[in-house]
Amino acid sequence: MKTRGTLYGVGVGPGDPELVSLKAVKVLNSVSVIYAAHSTKNSYSLAKDIVSAHVNKSIPILRLDFPMTRDKEELQRAWQQGAARILGTLNEGQDAAFITLGDPMVYSTFGYVMQTIQKMEPEVDIKVIPGITSYQAAAAASRTILAEAEGSFAVISGAKGAKKMKEIIGQTDSLVMLKVYKHYKEIFDTLEQLDLRHTSVLVSRCGLDGQEIRFPARSPNGGRPPYLSTLIIRKK
């Protein structure tokens, strides 16, 4: 009887294939199957594209579909379906990897799938390989210090607009906002109201073709930045 395989959650960084860690490459070339999250709205996976140059072509990279929705029931169905497919591989005695942009423990679909698997099969062996986050890469690209001395910084999502920014900004020295593209006008207007625009930087498509660094932060042509955009706000 085969023993159950191990699941690896592997962070592949923000986009530049050279930012994939040596450990991630080693793990990805040791598993039998690699799973990559896809939006149901398209067939492209940036995570798959990032690792393609590093992975033996004999190892299949299979897509797992996840809808871009806030419907909790629909999301839970997708997580359960993805978890069941991964468990099918593991129960055949094969190791599998789930690749994710940035780090698996930061705003990652992997986190939801991991928790679903743990509820379905608590004994599954899961290991996590960290990755460079988009905000670390954006800070490096723009030469923006996130924290120094006794300073602090916070990381929040802008998926629901500027409300969280207004709640947090008074409690930290620097603020990182991810997922800013959809409500960027509201976020930008709030920066202006708080007199923080001139100490903020917007980094789009960091490490990819078309990378743009806007300092001070401003609205791109058309008003909305690319999907892969990070806003760093410094209060000093």
Steps between C-alpha positions, in 0.01 A plus 500: 500500500634840400557763763327831450697771323598844633347828384733796455369855487764681296535876471648595163547871561342808342577437133871502419606134449841582650332570835387137540698348788743211459291298746184560297673377184629191683154414635321562170733260323448232765118471487285296264238767430489881521168681541451863402201719584311652207222751484194348334496813279825421317744223414823680597697435820787733585622256766523226237682734265751593773600140580494362146869577445596325825294181490571175316256485208404145594324629814140597420372840609124467541250781540260541789214738424391758755231762431561871553204551729408590858224239510615290797308188398641507148852553633467216749386266223807593297733449798343162571528392136862609487576330831339176379714497184817556698405232753444259212864549400629473856297185570668333202829541687619791286640830625336814363573872498258792491675804351393849594615854427692670777487308827252218574406651837418851374167559321532166321243255368730230632408598857132423441577172325743397774239562771240308299734202465579509871129481580444215254814301586670635817793258472623626161864612506520861375819701466523867399787653300500879546529742210587867448186712526390767253549773759856390576580510129322836459691652792829380348413621149400845625770519770230566761589412859208321664625523859809611689608557862181481714268551204218269394312413185170330427371305201135529400273421207343773289246261349215682673633853457658750739308426822769276648769754409326771702464263796865389504705796379512668841644190664807438283792684340462342157213324331503246217179462298452201274211447256457872434409493131121466524437790741807705417315829448351483849837403647680776308245762609548389861877540465440856388261568789752368753788691333689176442526484122842666482653241731339203326615284211297282263685205347331308218606171335809482720773291338295442185489659156332837532613564857407853611601691812299815569643725770321690630201273448264618229226369279617318185354585163146367507477542877548138607841332544573144385372208709851433634550829684625579849470830685753590770410794724764668714389752764843667528 
